[in-house]
């Protein structure tokens, strides 16, 4: 791929989002179906792949104080605008939310898991008002609308195909690194703006209790630490990076109305691959050029890994995103391509088995584990200490090592994915 194509890829995969992207994508698909219907639905049926369903069960919906799909669907049907894409609920004011809560009681959506869905990311919404019907379908990517059958006015539903749908898997880590080192950094300012956006989301979480409050707790202890906390955590850059990264996750998983810059369809991935790199660069007074190149390296590493892993899987996306941060931080520490491969091997040797059991406040704990490991991995890599081909799934070739990880997540954990969903839906 040319530098121009890679830049376009970055711009299409690193985009703003409000709320967890799975229920938000369901709201988006509902909003599109409603717009095609031309009226507020009095019937809604939603068909979801198991992975979308899993990721939408327990996560907070922005500005509602509620979790899960029913309120997300109701907001999509009442206030959602599909033109906003992953910010579809941008207009969810308190008044709009109050109306949606009443609407949800009057028009309860029927939600079905399609175990034979054609993709791990599949959303199909059918709506009706009287005798009029319409439907919309999203597949493969969170904003990738594909043609459904005919709507009620007999016009074909518009194919709003993502510009990166069906993208060939043609990247490798060397190409990612070369792009990050060569690209005109004036083209990368949106990555810095995204990192700052995500950092601001973290600061929202410090002002109130969101989720498990780990980010807030750590941040408070770095500012006004008791002697015991000072000894345990310390007022360090390490603690600051962890507190900000998991703080941003705390806020969005609990339904705060905060905008974050996502990566590969995930806000948590965008948070985890940008905040650690940005804060490390800021605290170490790295130049803007260094910061932008590190952010490009981190973000594009995540995109590269996700190409073969897929949008959704039983493997936690925080592992992938933190791997991007490990690469970016290694570069900021003065590492070159060789040290960056070492850092990624350290990541894959360590936390590659972390499962995804749905989007929820507890994701902040997994983000913390991923980011802490990224910093350790980068530091070890700079000492030329790394997992080699005698260890587990690591091979000498970095791209084969990455593919081993994604094969496990995409192919090897399919049964695990089914078991996770079964456990989540049959709790006693």
C-alpha positions as CSV (number, residue, x, y, z in Angstrom):
1,X,0.0,0.0,0.0
2,X,1.2,3.5,-0.8
3,X,1.6,6.1,1.9
4,X,-1.5,7.9,0.6
5,X,-3.5,4.7,0.9
6,X,-2.2,4.1,4.4
7,X,-3.1,7.6,5.4
8,X,-6.6,7.1,4.0
9,X,-6.8,3.8,6.0
10,X,-5.8,5.6,9.2
11,X,-8.4,8.4,8.6
12,X,-11.2,5.8,8.0
13,X,-10.4,3.7,11.0
14,X,-9.6,6.4,13.6
15,X,-12.9,8.3,14.0
16,X,-14.9,9.9,16.8
17,X,-17.5,7.8,18.6
18,X,-19.9,8.4,21.5
19,X,-20.7,5.3,23.6
20,X,-19.7,1.7,23.2
21,X,-19.6,0.9,19.5
22,X,-21.7,-2.3,19.5
23,X,-24.9,-0.9,21.1
24,X,-24.2,2.4,19.2
25,X,-24.1,0.5,15.9
26,X,-27.4,-1.1,16.8
27,X,-28.8,2.3,17.5
28,X,-27.4,3.5,14.2
29,X,-29.0,0.6,12.3
30,X,-32.3,1.3,14.0
31,X,-32.0,5.0,13.2
32,X,-31.5,4.2,9.5
33,X,-34.4,1.8,9.4
34,X,-36.6,4.5,11.0
35,X,-35.5,7.1,8.5
36,X,-36.4,4.7,5.6
37,X,-39.7,4.1,7.2
38,X,-40.4,7.8,7.4
39,X,-42.2,7.5,10.7
40,X,-41.6,6.5,14.3
41,X,-41.9,2.7,14.4
42,X,-44.6,0.9,16.4
43,X,-42.8,-2.4,15.9
44,X,-39.1,-3.2,16.0
45,X,-37.3,-6.5,15.6
46,X,-33.5,-6.7,15.8
47,X,-31.3,-9.6,14.7
48,X,-27.7,-9.6,16.0
49,X,-24.7,-11.8,15.7
50,X,-23.6,-13.4,19.0
51,X,-20.6,-11.1,19.3
52,X,-22.6,-7.9,18.9
53,X,-25.1,-9.2,21.4
54,X,-22.4,-10.1,23.9
55,X,-20.8,-6.7,23.7
56,X,-24.1,-4.8,24.2
57,X,-25.5,-6.7,27.2
58,X,-24.0,-4.8,30.2
59,X,-22.5,-1.6,28.9
60,X,-23.7,1.9,29.8
61,X,-25.6,3.9,27.2
62,X,-24.6,7.6,27.0
63,X,-26.7,10.0,29.1
64,X,-29.3,7.5,30.1
65,X,-28.1,5.9,33.4
66,X,-29.1,2.6,31.8
67,X,-27.3,-0.3,30.3
68,X,-28.0,-2.6,27.4
69,X,-29.8,-2.8,24.1
70,X,-33.4,-1.8,24.8
71,X,-32.6,1.9,25.6
72,X,-30.1,2.0,22.7
73,X,-32.7,0.8,20.3
74,X,-35.3,3.2,21.7
75,X,-32.9,6.1,21.3
76,X,-32.1,5.0,17.7
77,X,-35.8,4.9,16.9
78,X,-36.6,8.3,18.4
79,X,-33.6,10.7,18.4
80,X,-30.9,8.9,16.4
81,X,-29.6,10.3,13.2
82,X,-27.7,7.9,10.9
83,X,-25.7,10.8,9.3
84,X,-23.9,11.1,12.6
85,X,-22.6,7.5,12.2
86,X,-20.8,6.4,15.5
87,X,-22.1,9.6,17.1
88,X,-25.6,8.6,16.2
89,X,-26.9,9.5,19.8
90,X,-25.3,13.0,19.7
91,X,-28.7,14.6,20.3
92,X,-29.6,12.4,23.3
93,X,-30.5,15.3,25.6
94,X,-32.1,14.6,28.9
95,X,-35.5,15.4,27.4
96,X,-34.9,13.1,24.5
97,X,-33.7,10.3,26.8
98,X,-36.9,10.7,29.0
99,X,-39.0,10.4,25.9
100,X,-37.1,7.3,24.7
101,X,-37.6,5.6,28.1
102,X,-41.3,6.0,27.8
103,X,-41.2,4.9,24.1
104,X,-39.3,1.8,25.2
105,X,-42.2,0.8,27.4
106,X,-44.8,1.4,24.7
107,X,-42.8,-0.2,21.9
108,X,-40.6,-2.9,23.4
109,X,-38.1,-4.2,20.8
110,X,-37.9,-7.9,20.0
111,X,-34.2,-8.9,20.1
112,X,-32.9,-12.1,18.6
113,X,-29.5,-13.7,18.4
114,X,-28.7,-15.0,14.9
115,X,-26.3,-17.8,15.5
116,X,-26.0,-18.3,11.8
117,X,-25.2,-14.7,11.0
118,X,-23.0,-14.2,8.0
119,X,-20.5,-12.2,10.0
120,X,-19.3,-11.8,13.6
121,X,-20.4,-8.2,13.3
122,X,-24.0,-8.4,12.0
123,X,-27.0,-6.2,12.7
124,X,-30.3,-6.4,11.0
125,X,-33.3,-4.2,12.0
126,X,-36.9,-4.5,10.8
127,X,-39.3,-1.7,11.7
128,X,-43.0,-1.1,11.0
129,X,-45.6,1.5,11.4
130,X,-49.0,0.2,10.5
131,X,-48.7,-1.5,7.2
132,X,-45.5,0.3,6.2
133,X,-42.2,-1.5,6.8
134,X,-38.5,-0.9,6.3
135,X,-35.3,-2.5,7.3
136,X,-31.5,-1.8,7.5
137,X,-28.5,-4.0,7.7
138,X,-24.9,-3.5,9.0
139,X,-22.2,-6.1,8.4
140,X,-18.5,-6.5,9.0
141,X,-17.9,-3.0,10.2
142,X,-19.8,-0.8,12.6
143,X,-20.9,1.7,10.0
144,X,-21.0,-0.5,6.9
145,X,-24.6,-0.5,5.6
146,X,-25.4,-3.0,2.9
147,X,-28.4,-3.3,0.7
148,X,-31.4,-4.9,2.4
149,X,-34.5,-6.0,0.5
150,X,-36.9,-3.3,-0.7
151,X,-38.2,-0.7,1.8
152,X,-41.9,0.2,2.1
153,X,-41.7,2.8,-0.7
154,X,-40.2,0.2,-3.1
155,X,-36.9,2.0,-3.4
156,X,-33.7,0.1,-2.9
157,X,-32.1,0.9,0.4
158,X,-28.9,2.9,-0.2
159,X,-25.7,1.0,0.0
160,X,-23.5,3.1,2.2
161,X,-20.5,0.8,1.9
162,X,-17.5,1.6,4.0
163,X,-14.6,2.8,1.9
164,X,-12.5,0.1,3.7
165,X,-14.9,-2.8,3.4
166,X,-13.4,-5.9,1.8
167,X,-9.9,-4.4,2.2
168,X,-7.2,-6.8,1.2
169,X,-4.8,-7.9,4.0
170,X,-1.6,-6.5,2.5
171,X,0.2,-4.9,5.4
172,X,3.1,-6.1,7.4
173,X,4.8,-4.5,10.4
174,X,7.8,-3.2,8.4
175,X,5.4,-1.3,6.1
176,X,3.6,0.1,9.2
177,X,6.9,1.3,10.6
178,X,8.2,2.8,7.4
179,X,4.9,4.7,6.9
180,X,5.1,6.1,10.4
181,X,8.7,7.3,9.8
182,X,8.1,8.7,6.3
183,X,4.7,10.3,6.3
184,X,4.4,14.1,6.3
185,X,3.4,14.7,9.9
186,X,1.2,17.6,8.9
187,X,-1.2,14.9,7.7
188,X,-1.3,13.3,11.2
189,X,-2.6,16.1,13.4
190,X,-6.0,14.4,13.7
191,X,-4.2,11.6,15.7
192,X,-3.0,14.2,18.2
193,X,-6.4,15.7,18.4
194,X,-7.8,12.2,19.0
195,X,-5.3,11.6,21.8
196,X,-6.2,14.8,23.4
197,X,-9.9,14.0,23.1
198,X,-9.4,10.7,24.8
199,X,-7.4,12.3,27.6
200,X,-10.2,14.8,28.1
201,X,-12.6,11.8,28.5
202,X,-10.4,10.5,31.3
203,X,-10.6,13.8,33.1
204,X,-14.4,13.6,33.0
205,X,-14.1,10.4,34.9
206,X,-12.0,11.9,37.6
207,X,-14.8,14.3,38.5
208,X,-17.4,11.7,39.4
209,X,-17.8,8.0,40.1
210,X,-17.9,6.0,36.9
211,X,-17.7,2.2,36.7
212,X,-15.2,0.7,39.2
213,X,-13.5,4.1,39.6
214,X,-10.0,2.8,39.3
215,X,-8.8,5.7,37.1
216,X,-10.2,8.2,39.6
217,X,-8.7,6.3,42.5
218,X,-5.3,6.2,41.0
219,X,-5.4,9.8,39.9
220,X,-6.5,11.0,43.3
221,X,-3.7,9.1,45.0
222,X,-1.1,10.6,42.7
223,X,-2.3,14.1,43.5
224,X,-2.9,13.8,47.3
225,X,-1.3,10.5,48.2
226,X,-1.3,9.3,51.8
227,X,2.1,7.8,52.8
228,X,0.7,4.3,52.3
229,X,-0.6,5.0,48.8
230,X,2.6,6.9,48.0
231,X,4.6,3.8,48.8
232,X,2.2,1.5,46.9
233,X,1.6,3.5,43.7
234,X,3.8,6.6,43.8
235,X,3.3,9.8,41.9
236,X,4.9,8.5,38.7
237,X,4.3,8.6,35.0
238,X,3.5,4.9,35.1
239,X,0.6,5.5,37.5
240,X,-0.6,8.6,35.5
241,X,-0.7,6.7,32.2
242,X,-2.7,3.9,33.8
243,X,-5.1,6.2,35.6
244,X,-5.9,8.2,32.5
245,X,-6.3,5.2,30.2
246,X,-8.6,3.3,32.5
247,X,-10.3,6.5,33.5
248,X,-11.4,7.2,30.0
249,X,-12.6,3.6,29.8
250,X,-14.5,4.0,33.1
251,X,-16.4,6.9,31.7
252,X,-17.5,5.5,28.4
253,X,-18.3,2.0,29.7
254,X,-20.6,3.6,32.3
255,X,-22.5,5.7,29.8
256,X,-20.9,9.2,30.2
257,X,-21.7,11.4,27.3
258,X,-18.1,11.8,26.2
259,X,-16.6,11.7,22.7
260,X,-13.6,9.5,22.1
261,X,-11.5,8.8,19.1
262,X,-11.9,5.1,18.2
263,X,-9.7,2.7,16.4
264,X,-11.0,-0.2,14.2
265,X,-14.5,0.4,15.5
266,X,-13.6,0.4,19.2
267,X,-13.4,3.3,21.6
268,X,-11.5,1.3,24.1
269,X,-9.0,0.4,21.5
270,X,-8.6,4.0,20.5
271,X,-8.1,5.0,24.1
272,X,-5.6,2.3,24.8
273,X,-3.4,3.0,21.8
274,X,-3.4,6.8,22.1
275,X,-3.4,8.0,25.7
276,X,-0.3,6.0,26.9
277,X,1.7,7.2,23.9
278,X,0.5,10.8,24.2
279,X,1.2,11.1,27.9
280,X,4.6,9.4,27.6
281,X,5.5,11.9,24.9
282,X,4.2,14.9,26.8
283,X,5.9,14.0,30.1
284,X,9.2,13.4,28.3
285,X,9.0,16.6,26.3
286,X,9.1,14.8,23.0
287,X,8.7,17.0,19.9
288,X,5.4,17.2,18.1
289,X,6.9,15.3,15.2
290,X,8.0,12.5,17.4
291,X,4.6,12.4,19.1
292,X,2.8,12.2,15.8
293,X,5.0,9.5,14.4
294,X,4.6,7.5,17.6
295,X,0.8,7.9,17.4
296,X,0.8,6.8,13.8
297,X,2.9,3.8,14.6
298,X,0.6,2.8,17.5
299,X,-2.7,3.3,15.7
300,X,-1.6,1.6,12.4
301,X,-0.1,-1.4,14.3
302,X,-3.6,-1.9,15.9
303,X,-5.3,-1.6,12.5
304,X,-2.8,-4.1,11.0
305,X,-3.4,-6.7,13.7
306,X,-7.2,-6.2,13.5
307,X,-7.1,-6.9,9.8
308,X,-6.5,-10.7,10.4
309,X,-8.1,-10.9,13.9
310,X,-11.4,-9.3,12.8
311,X,-13.6,-6.6,14.3
312,X,-15.0,-8.8,17.1
313,X,-13.6,-12.0,18.6
314,X,-13.2,-13.9,21.9
315,X,-9.8,-12.2,22.2
316,X,-9.9,-8.9,24.2
317,X,-9.2,-5.9,21.9
318,X,-7.4,-4.2,24.7
319,X,-4.5,-6.6,24.1
320,X,-4.2,-5.5,20.5
321,X,-4.5,-1.8,21.3
322,X,-2.0,-2.0,24.1
323,X,0.4,-3.7,21.7
324,X,0.1,-0.6,19.5
325,X,1.1,1.5,22.6
326,X,4.0,-0.8,23.3
327,X,5.3,0.0,19.8
328,X,4.7,3.7,20.0
329,X,6.3,4.0,23.5
330,X,9.3,2.0,22.3
331,X,9.8,4.4,19.5
332,X,9.6,7.4,21.9
333,X,12.2,5.7,24.1
334,X,14.6,5.8,21.2
335,X,13.9,2.4,19.8
336,X,14.1,1.5,16.1
337,X,12.3,-1.2,14.1
338,X,14.2,-4.0,15.8
339,X,13.3,-2.9,19.4
340,X,9.7,-2.4,18.3
341,X,9.5,-6.0,17.2
342,X,10.9,-7.0,20.6
343,X,8.2,-5.1,22.4
344,X,5.4,-6.7,20.4
345,X,6.8,-10.1,21.0
346,X,6.9,-9.4,24.7
347,X,3.2,-8.4,24.5
348,X,2.2,-11.5,22.6
349,X,4.1,-13.7,25.0
350,X,2.4,-12.2,28.0
351,X,-1.3,-11.3,27.8
352,X,-2.4,-12.8,24.5
353,X,-5.0,-15.1,26.2
354,X,-7.2,-12.4,27.7
355,X,-10.8,-13.2,26.8
356,X,-13.5,-10.7,25.7
357,X,-16.6,-11.3,27.8
358,X,-18.5,-8.3,26.6
359,X,-18.3,-4.6,27.0
360,X,-18.8,-3.5,30.6
361,X,-17.3,-1.4,33.4
362,X,-14.8,-4.2,34.0
363,X,-13.1,-3.4,30.7
364,X,-11.2,-0.7,32.5
365,X,-9.5,-3.4,34.5
366,X,-8.4,-5.2,31.3
367,X,-7.3,-1.9,29.8
368,X,-5.1,-1.4,32.9
369,X,-3.5,-4.8,32.5
370,X,-2.8,-4.2,28.8
371,X,-1.3,-0.7,29.3
372,X,0.9,-1.8,32.2
373,X,2.2,-4.7,30.2
374,X,2.9,-2.4,27.2
375,X,5.1,-0.2,29.4
376,X,7.0,-3.2,30.8
377,X,7.3,-4.7,27.2
378,X,8.8,-1.4,25.8
379,X,11.2,-1.1,28.7
380,X,12.4,-4.7,28.3
381,X,12.7,-4.2,24.5
382,X,15.0,-1.3,25.0
383,X,17.3,-3.6,27.0
384,X,17.1,-6.1,24.1
385,X,15.3,-8.5,26.5
386,X,12.4,-10.2,24.7
387,X,10.5,-13.5,24.2
388,X,12.1,-15.5,21.4
389,X,11.0,-18.4,19.2
390,X,11.7,-21.0,21.9
391,X,8.7,-19.5,23.9
392,X,5.1,-20.4,23.1
393,X,3.6,-18.8,20.0
394,X,6.4,-16.4,19.4
395,X,8.4,-16.9,16.2
396,X,11.5,-15.2,14.9
397,X,9.5,-13.5,12.2
398,X,7.3,-10.7,13.8
399,X,4.5,-11.0,11.2
400,X,4.2,-14.7,11.7
401,X,4.1,-14.1,15.5
402,X,1.3,-11.6,15.0
403,X,-0.6,-14.0,12.7
404,X,-0.2,-16.7,15.4
405,X,-2.0,-14.4,17.8
406,X,-4.8,-13.6,15.4
407,X,-5.2,-17.2,14.3
408,X,-5.9,-18.1,18.0
409,X,-8.3,-15.2,18.4
410,X,-10.1,-15.7,15.1
411,X,-10.1,-19.4,14.6
412,X,-9.0,-21.1,17.8
413,X,-11.4,-19.3,20.2
414,X,-14.7,-19.8,18.3
415,X,-15.8,-22.5,20.8
416,X,-14.6,-20.2,23.7
417,X,-16.7,-17.4,22.2
418,X,-19.9,-19.6,22.3
419,X,-19.1,-20.8,25.8
420,X,-18.6,-17.2,27.0
421,X,-22.0,-16.1,25.6
422,X,-23.7,-19.2,27.1
423,X,-22.3,-18.4,30.5
424,X,-23.2,-14.7,30.3
425,X,-26.8,-15.5,29.3
426,X,-27.5,-18.3,31.8
427,X,-26.3,-16.9,35.1
428,X,-28.1,-18.0,38.2
